[in-house]
Amino acid sequence: MRRFLPSRRSALRTTAGIGAVVLGASACGPGDSVAGASPAGDEDAATEGRRMGAEWESHARTFMSWPALESVWEDDLRYVREDIARIARAVAEYEYVVMMARPDQLKAAQKACGRDVEVIPLAVDDLWARDTVPVFVEDDGKVTGIDFNFNGWGDKQEHGNDGQVGRKLLAEYDIPRKKAPLVAEGGSFETDGEGTLLITESSIVNDNRNRGKSRDQIEDELKRTLGIKKVIWLAGVRGQDITDAHVDSLVRFTAPGVVLLDRAHPDTPADSWSRAADQAKSVLSKATDAKGRPFEIIDLPQPDLYEITGEGDDFVSTYANFYVANGSVFLPEFGDRKADKRAKSMLQEHFPKRDVVQINIDTIASGGGGIHCSTHDEPGKPVD
């Protein structure tokens, strides 16, 4: 979920823990290697050694973005920056963190994040690094960044700087770049690292990203571009939030064959979001992964909306938007003590060798996002 420009006051009220947003008007450099541009046989051979890893594998670093848009956050800009700095400092205790910030905001970002976070001058618009930073894959063991041509979630917001993050960031770190034949965002993808990809149809088989492309065409291109063996399609929710229902707030792998599924609090009336979760559970219960294993599906309940400390029409109260870093897992703390404790216990059970750290992110959540939305892992040997 993401906040809608120009103001969150244009949002629709919803009783579920995930906000609904009114959709509005929309507002690569030369020499790129274009995945899928060569004949199919050549491309298949070129990507045979490609693999998209799972988030729980080793990270070289975490990338984040310093929010800059007063037009989006208005009076909350100060507070969302505090949330972002809080996440950056927490993650930096476990792995190297790089914060991208506009040059004129560099000093303020560095002061807020502390000396354990590297702040680099790279023009960004907002905090959604999961979607703007390229999706990393391994090509025969070497990391490559796949630039999915970020277009503001289907031209719903103007993100001129964020649209250039893929090209500029990869050049900064001398990471090979491939330009994808699709428009998508990192929050659209969830993988087990063994060839299985979960994705919502609403977020990518959509004319606002990939006009004229069928689901079968998109699936073929995802397999080639990401080295995926099997794509499992979930319906999602079309046109009720700015992302068109990214999978990373719905269902997440904790191990191959094991997923946590976001579920509304029992007292929440049924709506399009809870029905999407029901549909996802139905699909996954009948599916097998790339290696033929059935899925173990575990419900991850949301907090009671009457007990949380955050507020707002766009507030996202899912625990599914957690982030797995080196030796750690980060998930939100919403203020419902019983639900917060239960979610932490569940994540600890699934990641018993990692520290599970809860962080208050009420302002980020009020803008329609979470910890996973604001972080992006680069696979590899940890940076010292």
C-alpha positions as a Markdown table, in Angstrom:
| # | Residue | x | y | z |
|---|---|---|---|---|
| 1 | Met | 0.0 | 0.0 | 0.0 |
| 2 | Arg | 1.2 | 3.6 | -0.6 |
| 3 | Arg | 0.0 | 7.0 | 0.1 |
| 4 | Phe | -1.7 | 8.8 | -2.9 |
| 5 | Leu | -0.6 | 12.2 | -4.2 |
| 6 | Pro | -1.6 | 14.9 | -3.5 |
| 7 | Ser | -3.1 | 14.2 | -0.1 |
| 8 | Arg | -4.2 | 11.3 | 2.0 |
| 9 | Arg | -7.5 | 13.2 | 2.5 |
| 10 | Ser | -8.5 | 11.8 | -0.9 |
| 11 | Ala | -8.5 | 8.2 | 0.6 |
| 12 | Leu | -11.6 | 6.1 | 1.0 |
| 13 | Arg | -12.5 | 4.9 | 4.5 |
| 14 | Thr | -12.1 | 1.2 | 5.1 |
| 15 | Thr | -12.8 | -1.0 | 8.1 |
| 16 | Ala | -10.0 | -3.5 | 7.3 |
| 17 | Gly | -6.4 | -3.1 | 8.5 |
| 18 | Ile | -5.3 | -2.2 | 5.0 |
| 19 | Gly | -6.3 | 1.2 | 3.6 |
| 20 | Ala | -8.1 | 1.9 | 0.3 |
| 21 | Val | -6.9 | 4.8 | -1.8 |
| 22 | Val | -8.7 | 6.7 | -4.6 |
| 23 | Leu | -6.8 | 6.4 | -7.9 |
| 24 | Gly | -6.1 | 9.6 | -9.7 |
| 25 | Ala | -4.4 | 11.1 | -12.7 |
| 26 | Ser | -0.8 | 10.2 | -13.6 |
| 27 | Ala | 1.3 | 12.8 | -13.4 |
| 28 | Cys | 17.2 | 4.1 | -19.0 |
| 29 | Gly | 20.0 | 5.0 | -19.9 |
| 30 | Pro | 21.9 | 4.0 | -23.1 |
| 31 | Gly | 23.8 | 0.7 | -23.2 |
| 32 | Asp | 21.3 | -1.2 | -21.0 |
| 33 | Ser | 21.2 | -4.9 | -21.3 |
| 34 | Val | 17.6 | -5.7 | -21.8 |
| 35 | Ala | 16.4 | -9.0 | -20.4 |
| 36 | Gly | 14.2 | -10.9 | -22.8 |
| 37 | Ala | 15.1 | -8.8 | -25.8 |
| 38 | Ser | 17.1 | -11.5 | -27.6 |
| 39 | Pro | 15.5 | -14.5 | -29.3 |
| 40 | Ala | 13.8 | -16.9 | -26.9 |
| 41 | Gly | 16.5 | -19.6 | -27.3 |
| 42 | Asp | 19.3 | -17.2 | -26.7 |
| 43 | Glu | 17.7 | -15.6 | -23.7 |
| 44 | Asp | 16.8 | -19.0 | -22.1 |
| 45 | Ala | 20.5 | -20.0 | -22.5 |
| 46 | Ala | 21.7 | -16.7 | -21.1 |
| 47 | Thr | 19.4 | -16.9 | -18.0 |
| 48 | Glu | 19.8 | -20.6 | -17.3 |
| 49 | Gly | 22.1 | -19.9 | -14.4 |
| 50 | Arg | 20.0 | -17.1 | -13.0 |
| 51 | Arg | 18.3 | -17.3 | -9.6 |
| 52 | Met | 16.3 | -15.0 | -7.4 |
| 53 | Gly | 17.2 | -15.8 | -3.8 |
| 54 | Ala | 15.1 | -15.9 | -0.7 |
| 55 | Glu | 15.2 | -12.9 | 1.7 |
| 56 | Trp | 16.6 | -15.1 | 4.5 |
| 57 | Glu | 19.8 | -15.7 | 2.6 |
| 58 | Ser | 22.9 | -13.7 | 3.4 |
| 59 | His | 22.7 | -9.9 | 2.7 |
| 60 | Ala | 25.6 | -7.7 | 1.7 |
| 61 | Arg | 23.6 | -4.6 | 2.7 |
| 62 | Thr | 20.2 | -3.1 | 3.1 |
| 63 | Phe | 19.2 | -0.1 | 0.9 |
| 64 | Met | 16.8 | 2.5 | 2.2 |
| 65 | Ser | 15.5 | 5.9 | 1.0 |
| 66 | Trp | 15.1 | 9.2 | 2.9 |
| 67 | Pro | 11.5 | 10.6 | 2.3 |
| 68 | Ala | 11.5 | 14.0 | 0.7 |
| 69 | Leu | 8.0 | 14.8 | -0.5 |
| 70 | Glu | 6.1 | 17.4 | 1.6 |
| 71 | Ser | 3.4 | 17.2 | -1.0 |
| 72 | Val | 2.7 | 13.7 | 0.1 |
| 73 | Trp | 3.4 | 13.6 | 3.8 |
| 74 | Glu | 2.5 | 17.2 | 4.6 |
| 75 | Asp | 2.8 | 17.7 | 8.4 |
| 76 | Asp | 3.8 | 14.1 | 8.9 |
| 77 | Leu | 7.1 | 14.4 | 7.0 |
| 78 | Arg | 9.0 | 15.0 | 10.2 |
| 79 | Tyr | 7.5 | 11.9 | 11.9 |
| 80 | Val | 7.8 | 9.5 | 8.9 |
| 81 | Arg | 11.5 | 10.5 | 8.8 |
| 82 | Glu | 11.7 | 9.5 | 12.5 |
| 83 | Asp | 10.2 | 6.1 | 11.6 |
| 84 | Ile | 12.7 | 5.6 | 8.8 |
| 85 | Ala | 15.6 | 6.6 | 10.9 |
| 86 | Arg | 14.4 | 4.2 | 13.6 |
| 87 | Ile | 14.3 | 1.3 | 11.2 |
| 88 | Ala | 17.7 | 2.2 | 9.7 |
| 89 | Arg | 19.4 | 2.3 | 13.2 |
| 90 | Ala | 17.8 | -1.0 | 14.2 |
| 91 | Val | 18.8 | -2.9 | 11.0 |
| 92 | Ala | 22.3 | -1.4 | 11.2 |
| 93 | Glu | 22.9 | -3.4 | 14.4 |
| 94 | Tyr | 22.8 | -6.5 | 12.2 |
| 95 | Glu | 23.9 | -5.6 | 8.7 |
| 96 | Tyr | 25.3 | -2.7 | 6.7 |
| 97 | Val | 22.7 | 0.0 | 5.8 |
| 98 | Val | 22.9 | 2.5 | 3.0 |
| 99 | Met | 20.4 | 5.4 | 3.1 |
| 100 | Met | 19.9 | 7.3 | -0.2 |
| 101 | Ala | 19.1 | 11.0 | 0.4 |
| 102 | Arg | 18.8 | 14.1 | -1.7 |
| 103 | Pro | 22.1 | 16.1 | -1.5 |
| 104 | Asp | 20.5 | 19.0 | 0.3 |
| 105 | Gln | 19.0 | 16.6 | 2.9 |
| 106 | Leu | 22.2 | 14.5 | 3.4 |
| 107 | Lys | 23.3 | 16.1 | 6.7 |
| 108 | Ala | 19.9 | 15.9 | 8.3 |
| 109 | Ala | 19.5 | 12.3 | 7.3 |
| 110 | Gln | 22.9 | 11.4 | 8.6 |
| 111 | Lys | 22.2 | 13.1 | 12.0 |
| 112 | Ala | 18.9 | 11.2 | 12.3 |
| 113 | Cys | 20.3 | 7.8 | 11.3 |
| 114 | Gly | 23.5 | 7.9 | 13.2 |
| 115 | Arg | 27.1 | 7.0 | 12.3 |
| 116 | Asp | 26.3 | 3.3 | 11.8 |
| 117 | Val | 24.3 | 4.1 | 8.7 |
| 118 | Glu | 26.0 | 5.2 | 5.5 |
| 119 | Val | 24.0 | 8.1 | 3.9 |
| 120 | Ile | 24.8 | 8.7 | 0.3 |
| 121 | Pro | 23.8 | 11.6 | -2.0 |
| 122 | Leu | 21.3 | 10.1 | -4.5 |
| 123 | Ala | 18.1 | 12.0 | -5.4 |
| 124 | Val | 15.0 | 10.1 | -4.2 |
| 125 | Asp | 11.4 | 11.2 | -3.7 |
| 126 | Asp | 10.0 | 8.9 | -1.1 |
| 127 | Leu | 10.8 | 6.0 | 1.3 |
| 128 | Trp | 9.7 | 3.0 | -0.7 |
| 129 | Ala | 13.0 | 1.4 | -1.5 |
| 130 | Arg | 11.5 | -2.0 | -1.8 |
| 131 | Asp | 9.8 | -0.8 | -5.0 |
| 132 | Thr | 12.4 | 1.6 | -6.5 |
| 133 | Val | 15.6 | -0.3 | -5.9 |
| 134 | Pro | 16.2 | -3.0 | -8.5 |
| 135 | Val | 15.4 | -6.6 | -7.8 |
| 136 | Phe | 18.6 | -8.5 | -7.3 |
| 137 | Val | 19.3 | -11.9 | -8.9 |
| 138 | Glu | 22.4 | -14.1 | -9.1 |
| 139 | Asp | 23.7 | -14.9 | -12.6 |
| 140 | Asp | 25.9 | -17.9 | -12.1 |
| 141 | Gly | 26.8 | -16.6 | -8.6 |
| 142 | Lys | 27.3 | -13.0 | -9.6 |
| 143 | Val | 24.8 | -10.4 | -8.4 |
| 144 | Thr | 22.8 | -8.5 | -11.1 |
| 145 | Gly | 20.2 | -5.8 | -10.6 |
| 146 | Ile | 17.0 | -6.1 | -12.6 |
| 147 | Asp | 15.5 | -2.7 | -13.2 |
| 148 | Phe | 11.7 | -3.1 | -13.4 |
| 149 | Asn | 11.1 | 0.5 | -14.8 |
| 150 | Phe | 9.4 | 2.0 | -11.7 |
| 151 | Asn | 6.6 | 4.3 | -12.9 |
| 152 | Gly | 4.9 | 5.4 | -9.7 |
| 153 | Trp | 2.7 | 2.3 | -9.3 |
| 154 | Gly | 1.1 | 2.7 | -12.7 |
| 155 | Asp | 1.5 | 6.5 | -13.0 |
| 156 | Lys | -0.5 | 7.2 | -9.9 |
| 157 | Gln | 2.2 | 9.4 | -8.5 |
| 158 | Glu | 5.0 | 11.5 | -10.1 |
| 159 | His | 8.3 | 9.9 | -9.0 |
| 160 | Gly | 10.9 | 11.3 | -11.5 |
| 161 | Asn | 13.8 | 10.7 | -9.1 |
| 162 | Asp | 12.6 | 7.4 | -7.9 |
| 163 | Gly | 12.3 | 6.2 | -11.5 |
| 164 | Gln | 16.0 | 6.8 | -11.9 |
| 165 | Val | 17.1 | 5.0 | -8.7 |
| 166 | Gly | 17.7 | 1.7 | -10.4 |
| 167 | Arg | 20.2 | 3.0 | -13.0 |
| 168 | Lys | 22.0 | 5.4 | -10.6 |
| 169 | Leu | 22.3 | 3.1 | -7.6 |
| 170 | Leu | 23.6 | 0.2 | -9.6 |
| 171 | Ala | 26.2 | 2.5 | -11.3 |
| 172 | Glu | 27.2 | 3.8 | -7.8 |
| 173 | Tyr | 28.0 | 0.2 | -6.6 |
| 174 | Asp | 29.2 | -1.1 | -10.0 |
| 175 | Ile | 26.5 | -3.8 | -10.1 |
| 176 | Pro | 25.5 | -5.0 | -13.5 |
| 177 | Arg | 22.1 | -3.8 | -14.6 |
| 178 | Lys | 19.5 | -5.5 | -16.8 |
| 179 | Lys | 16.4 | -3.6 | -17.9 |
| 180 | Ala | 13.3 | -5.8 | -17.5 |
| 181 | Pro | 10.8 | -6.2 | -20.3 |
| 182 | Leu | 8.1 | -5.4 | -17.7 |
| 183 | Val | 7.0 | -2.7 | -15.3 |
| 184 | Ala | 6.7 | -3.9 | -11.7 |
| 185 | Glu | 7.9 | -3.2 | -8.2 |
| 186 | Gly | 9.9 | -5.2 | -5.7 |
| 187 | Gly | 6.9 | -5.5 | -3.4 |
| 188 | Ser | 5.1 | -7.5 | -6.1 |
| 189 | Phe | 7.4 | -10.5 | -5.7 |
| 190 | Glu | 7.8 | -13.1 | -3.0 |
| 191 | Thr | 10.1 | -16.1 | -3.6 |
| 192 | Asp | 11.3 | -19.1 | -1.7 |
| 193 | Gly | 14.8 | -19.0 | -3.3 |
| 194 | Glu | 14.1 | -22.4 | -4.9 |
| 195 | Gly | 12.3 | -21.3 | -8.0 |
| 196 | Thr | 8.8 | -20.5 | -6.7 |
| 197 | Leu | 7.3 | -17.0 | -7.1 |
| 198 | Leu | 4.1 | -15.7 | -5.5 |
| 199 | Ile | 2.5 | -12.6 | -7.1 |
| 200 | Thr | -0.8 | -10.9 | -7.3 |
| 201 | Glu | -2.4 | -10.6 | -10.7 |
| 202 | Ser | -3.8 | -7.2 | -9.8 |
| 203 | Ser | -0.4 | -5.7 | -9.4 |
| 204 | Ile | 1.2 | -6.7 | -12.7 |
| 205 | Val | -1.3 | -8.0 | -15.2 |
| 206 | Asn | -2.6 | -4.4 | -15.3 |
| 207 | Asp | -2.7 | -1.9 | -18.2 |
| 208 | Asn | -1.2 | 0.7 | -15.9 |
| 209 | Arg | 2.0 | -1.3 | -15.9 |
| 210 | Asn | 2.0 | -3.7 | -18.7 |
| 211 | Arg | -0.6 | -2.7 | -21.3 |
| 212 | Gly | -1.5 | -5.4 | -23.8 |
| 213 | Lys | 0.5 | -8.2 | -22.1 |
| 214 | Ser | -1.4 | -11.3 | -21.1 |
| 215 | Arg | -0.8 | -13.2 | -17.9 |
| 216 | Asp | 0.9 | -16.0 | -19.8 |
| 217 | Gln | 3.2 | -13.5 | -21.5 |
| 218 | Ile | 4.1 | -11.9 | -18.2 |
| 219 | Glu | 4.7 | -15.2 | -16.6 |
| 220 | Asp | 7.1 | -16.3 | -19.4 |
| 221 | Glu | 9.0 | -13.0 | -19.0 |
| 222 | Leu | 9.2 | -13.3 | -15.2 |
| 223 | Lys | 10.6 | -16.8 | -15.5 |
| 224 | Arg | 13.3 | -15.6 | -17.9 |
| 225 | Thr | 14.1 | -12.3 | -16.1 |
| 226 | Leu | 14.2 | -13.7 | -12.6 |
| 227 | Gly | 15.2 | -17.3 | -13.2 |
| 228 | Ile | 11.8 | -18.5 | -11.8 |
| 229 | Lys | 10.6 | -22.0 | -12.4 |
| 230 | Lys | 7.0 | -21.7 | -11.2 |
| 231 | Val | 4.7 | -18.7 | -10.7 |
| 232 | Ile | 1.7 | -19.0 | -8.4 |
| 233 | Trp | -0.9 | -16.3 | -9.2 |
| 234 | Leu | -3.1 | -14.8 | -6.5 |
| 235 | Ala | -6.0 | -12.5 | -7.5 |
| 236 | Gly | -5.1 | -9.5 | -5.2 |
| 237 | Val | -7.3 | -6.4 | -5.2 |
| 238 | Arg | -7.4 | -4.1 | -8.2 |
| 239 | Gly | -7.8 | -0.3 | -7.9 |
| 240 | Gln | -8.3 | 0.1 | -4.2 |
| 241 | Asp | -4.8 | 1.0 | -3.1 |
| 242 | Ile | -1.9 | 2.6 | -4.9 |
| 243 | Thr | 0.1 | -0.6 | -5.4 |
| 244 | Asp | -2.9 | -2.7 | -6.6 |
| 245 | Ala | -2.3 | -5.0 | -3.7 |
| 246 | His | 1.4 | -6.1 | -3.5 |
| 247 | Val | 1.9 | -9.6 | -2.3 |
| 248 | Asp | 4.4 | -8.5 | 0.5 |
| 249 | Ser | 1.5 | -7.3 | 2.6 |
| 250 | Leu | -0.5 | -10.5 | 2.0 |
| 251 | Val | 1.6 | -13.7 | 2.1 |
| 252 | Arg | 5.2 | -14.3 | 2.9 |
| 253 | Phe | 7.5 | -17.3 | 2.8 |
| 254 | Thr | 9.3 | -18.3 | 6.0 |
| 255 | Ala | 10.9 | -21.4 | 4.5 |
| 256 | Pro | 10.4 | -23.3 | 1.3 |
| 257 | Gly | 6.8 | -24.7 | 1.4 |
| 258 | Val | 5.8 | -22.6 | 4.4 |
| 259 | Val | 3.9 | -19.3 | 4.2 |
| 260 | Leu | 2.4 | -16.8 | 6.6 |
| 261 | Leu | -0.9 | -15.4 | 5.4 |
| 262 | Asp | -2.2 | -12.0 | 6.6 |
| 263 | Arg | -5.7 | -12.3 | 8.1 |
| 264 | Ala | -8.0 | -9.6 | 9.3 |
| 265 | His | -8.9 | -9.4 | 13.0 |
| 266 | Pro | -11.9 | -11.6 | 13.7 |
| 267 | Asp | -14.1 | -8.6 | 14.6 |
| 268 | Thr | -13.4 | -6.9 | 11.2 |
| 269 | Pro | -16.2 | -7.0 | 8.7 |
| 270 | Ala | -15.6 | -8.9 | 5.4 |
| 271 | Asp | -14.4 | -6.7 | 2.6 |
| 272 | Ser | -12.3 | -6.9 | -0.6 |
| 273 | Trp | -9.1 | -7.4 | 1.4 |
| 274 | Ser | -10.3 | -10.3 | 3.5 |
| 275 | Arg | -11.8 | -11.9 | 0.4 |
| 276 | Ala | -8.4 | -11.6 | -1.3 |
| 277 | Ala | -6.8 | -13.4 | 1.6 |
| 278 | Asp | -9.5 | -16.1 | 1.4 |
| 279 | Gln | -8.8 | -16.5 | -2.3 |
| 280 | Ala | -5.0 | -16.7 | -1.7 |
| 281 | Lys | -5.5 | -19.4 | 0.9 |
| 282 | Ser | -7.7 | -21.3 | -1.5 |
| 283 | Val | -5.2 | -21.1 | -4.3 |
| 284 | Leu | -2.2 | -22.0 | -2.1 |
| 285 | Ser | -4.0 | -24.9 | -0.4 |
| 286 | Lys | -4.4 | -26.6 | -3.9 |
| 287 | Ala | -1.0 | -25.6 | -5.3 |
| 288 | Thr | 2.5 | -27.1 | -5.1 |
| 289 | Asp | 5.8 | -25.2 | -5.3 |
| 290 | Ala | 8.5 | -25.5 | -7.9 |
| 291 | Lys | 9.7 | -28.7 | -6.3 |
| 292 | Gly | 6.3 | -30.3 | -6.0 |
| 293 | Arg | 5.8 | -29.7 | -2.3 |
| 294 | Pro | 2.4 | -28.7 | -0.9 |
| 295 | Phe | 2.2 | -25.5 | 1.1 |
| 296 | Glu | 1.9 | -25.2 | 4.8 |
| 297 | Ile | -0.3 | -22.1 | 5.3 |
| 298 | Ile | -0.3 | -20.4 | 8.7 |
| 299 | Asp | -2.7 | -17.5 | 9.4 |
| 300 | Leu | -1.0 | -14.3 | 10.7 |
| 301 | Pro | -3.7 | -12.3 | 12.4 |
| 302 | Gln | -3.8 | -8.5 | 12.4 |
| 303 | Pro | -4.3 | -6.5 | 15.6 |
| 304 | Asp | -7.6 | -5.2 | 16.9 |
| 305 | Leu | -8.1 | -1.8 | 15.2 |
| 306 | Tyr | -9.6 | -0.5 | 18.5 |
| 307 | Glu | -6.3 | -1.3 | 20.3 |
| 308 | Ile | -3.7 | 0.1 | 17.9 |
| 309 | Thr | -1.9 | 3.4 | 18.5 |
| 310 | Gly | -1.8 | 4.5 | 14.9 |
| 311 | Glu | -4.6 | 6.0 | 12.8 |
| 312 | Gly | -5.5 | 7.2 | 9.3 |
| 313 | Asp | -7.6 | 6.1 | 6.4 |
| 314 | Asp | -4.6 | 4.4 | 4.7 |
| 315 | Phe | -3.3 | 2.7 | 7.9 |
| 316 | Val | -1.8 | -0.8 | 7.2 |
| 317 | Ser | -1.9 | -3.1 | 10.2 |
| 318 | Thr | -0.5 | -6.2 | 8.7 |
| 319 | Tyr | 2.4 | -8.0 | 10.3 |
| 320 | Ala | 3.1 | -9.8 | 7.0 |
| 321 | Asn | 5.2 | -6.8 | 5.8 |
| 322 | Phe | 8.2 | -8.0 | 7.9 |
| 323 | Tyr | 11.8 | -7.8 | 6.9 |
| 324 | Val | 14.3 | -10.6 | 7.3 |
| 325 | Ala | 17.9 | -9.3 | 7.7 |
| 326 | Asn | 21.1 | -11.0 | 8.7 |
| 327 | Gly | 20.5 | -12.7 | 12.0 |
| 328 | Ser | 17.3 | -10.8 | 12.6 |
| 329 | Val | 13.6 | -10.2 | 11.6 |
| 330 | Phe | 11.9 | -6.9 | 11.9 |
| 331 | Leu | 8.2 | -6.5 | 12.2 |
| 332 | Pro | 5.9 | -3.7 | 13.4 |
| 333 | Glu | 4.5 | -3.1 | 16.8 |
| 334 | Phe | 1.0 | -1.6 | 16.6 |
| 335 | Gly | 0.0 | -1.2 | 20.2 |
| 336 | Asp | -2.3 | -4.1 | 20.6 |
| 337 | Arg | -0.2 | -5.9 | 23.2 |
| 338 | Lys | -1.8 | -9.3 | 22.8 |
| 339 | Ala | -1.6 | -9.2 | 18.9 |
| 340 | Asp | 1.9 | -7.7 | 18.9 |
| 341 | Lys | 3.2 | -10.5 | 21.3 |
| 342 | Arg | 1.5 | -13.2 | 19.3 |
| 343 | Ala | 3.0 | -12.0 | 16.0 |
| 344 | Lys | 6.5 | -11.8 | 17.5 |
| 345 | Ser | 6.1 | -15.3 | 18.9 |
| 346 | Met | 5.0 | -16.6 | 15.6 |
| 347 | Leu | 8.0 | -15.1 | 13.7 |
| 348 | Gln | 10.3 | -16.3 | 16.4 |
| 349 | Glu | 9.0 | -19.8 | 15.9 |
| 350 | His | 9.6 | -19.7 | 12.2 |
| 351 | Phe | 13.1 | -18.0 | 12.6 |
| 352 | Pro | 14.4 | -19.5 | 15.8 |
| 353 | Lys | 18.0 | -18.6 | 15.2 |
| 354 | Arg | 17.3 | -14.9 | 14.6 |
| 355 | Asp | 16.5 | -12.0 | 16.8 |
| 356 | Val | 12.9 | -10.8 | 16.3 |
| 357 | Val | 12.8 | -7.0 | 16.7 |
| 358 | Gln | 9.6 | -5.0 | 16.8 |
| 359 | Ile | 9.5 | -1.4 | 15.8 |
| 360 | Asn | 6.8 | 1.3 | 16.0 |
| 361 | Ile | 6.2 | 2.6 | 12.5 |
| 362 | Asp | 2.8 | 4.3 | 13.0 |
| 363 | Thr | 3.5 | 7.1 | 10.5 |
| 364 | Ile | 4.8 | 4.8 | 7.8 |
| 365 | Ala | 1.8 | 2.5 | 8.4 |
| 366 | Ser | -0.5 | 5.6 | 8.2 |
| 367 | Gly | 0.9 | 6.2 | 4.7 |
| 368 | Gly | 0.0 | 2.7 | 3.6 |
| 369 | Gly | 3.3 | 0.8 | 4.1 |
| 370 | Gly | 5.5 | -1.2 | 6.4 |
| 371 | Ile | 9.0 | -2.2 | 7.2 |
| 372 | His | 9.4 | -4.5 | 4.2 |
| 373 | Cys | 8.2 | -1.7 | 1.9 |
| 374 | Ser | 11.0 | 0.6 | 3.2 |
| 375 | Thr | 13.9 | -1.8 | 3.0 |
| 376 | His | 15.6 | -3.6 | 0.1 |
| 377 | Asp | 18.2 | -6.3 | 0.5 |
| 378 | Glu | 21.2 | -6.9 | -1.7 |
| 379 | Pro | 22.3 | -10.5 | -1.6 |
| 380 | Gly | 25.9 | -11.4 | -0.9 |
| 381 | Lys | 28.6 | -11.7 | 1.6 |
| 382 | Pro | 28.0 | -9.1 | 4.4 |
| 383 | Val | 29.9 | -5.8 | 4.1 |
| 384 | Asp | 32.3 | -5.3 | 7.0 |
